[in-house]
């Protein structure tokens, strides 16, 4: 019996891009296509509302293969990444060892230890690594650059005595003088920076599997950098170290193999996925530039970018903190699908307390879930061939490269940091980004939009909340500027701004919590049913962001009835919720009864009659174009000083 082969596509004529666009424009009913649907990203380029196969033409990323130069599709032929947990070992090696052994039995295969240079001895490292099969996992260290060569020598000696093949040990020592300039304001000369990284690379020669020079662009991510900004600076950072090392006589392939990129993962899911793909492509091209006289196989292999990714702290919140789990989960997914080498998930409670056993367990399990249940480790570069993601990768690469060249024209990464230009740029960027948060152009669920109306957070905030660095949860990493490893220096550099996007909203709400009386906002709903419901919901969410008690209502027949009910509820704020057309008559009636009263009167919306209402003396309007933060600050100033 013959098989019936059905080709449904043959029954439909192909539709051109022009036809699709014409249909979209028709549905827009006169609205401008570009203004309405083309997204101008904060990263500096446009994203189209749809992409088709023809948009892949000319993109070189689509002809690449996993594990092959320029590595846009990954540096490996599998997608198995290391699950990392950081442990503070600054004070007690035995306790850090106990915790390390515990987490190794719970799915961790990469450990990060923060060390104190004053306690660094062979015995300390022996105690710290006791019982740990160091040849089966990655072991990473963070320590003062001046002590890093000593650490490398101790590790070589310890691994040798334990019978390990030191040439196959895997891990890192995070030496990054430029980061110290950025974060601590350390005024180092270029020669000092070069000497520090060259010394540790030479000391770790017997540990070829150890990356001993760090590019910690995660600090930029945590200061609010967008994807292209972090990538451009990271590339310039890495190129600076490559130049310094090769000038110091380190072979080009060893220099490239010594560098590890510790990058942040922002909250824009597809953007971050594409960022890591673009990063590998561009870094391979940069390393290739050091090929003189030839591009050897060793250098080609060394051009594989090694990325340890960490979920961002910039968008983490104190209020509605379990939403942090959603943020870190999507961020982890971005990095995992992008093929990074290692991921650290920041515990969800780090904004208000030292991470607990529970939060650390959840952080580990977030990655285990992606491996054991979602099988993210089984497929290499699933983004390959996606019309959208391939174009996004190309756009990020182009914009980041443009910014990278601009950095080089200004003298390179070291020069810009030494002159304070990077810090200045990031401060301006942070200010603009916080302004977007204040206006809800950037939404933080639970903080500046859709807050938990009844949540109280003051009591859960601990004095030791927040980690001092990306690896350490103690308070030893003080931000004091020093000359090298010496005492405080008066010539300190400006430092990176440190802030979370939600901090100002959180401060506002905590002020409300601390007040003797919680302000009450009453919705005076009247008139058009659909509009009063919509505006009451908007106003409740708006005012609850400051921690006010909000009282919604089904509706009132008259203004007088609504005001009577508001006063019975002891309202501090009365919000008129109706339609634009009805405001012309309802707002003056309400204002006549309230203009000399103690309650604050607010109109929900921006009606056409706003100017007329303002002439009557009505000054408070809340709507989608408001600066939410500034509006709530103004209300707090009136309410909490009474």
PyMOL commands that set and color helices and strands:
alter all, ss='L'
color gray80, all
select helices_A, chain A and resi 8-11+17-28+33-37+53-56+60-63+93-104+117-119+122-128+145-161+166-168+177-184+190-203+218-221+227-247+252-258+269-288+297-302+323-338+357-372+376-378+387-409+413-418+421-438+458-460+503-514+529-544+559-568+580-594+610-616+628-639
alter helices_A, ss='H'
color red, helices_A
select strands_A, chain A and resi 39-40+46-47+82-88+110-114+138-142+171-175+210-215+259-265+307-311+342-344+520-525+549-551+573-577+600-604+621-622
alter strands_A, ss='S'
color yellow, strands_A
deselect
rebuild
show_as cartoon
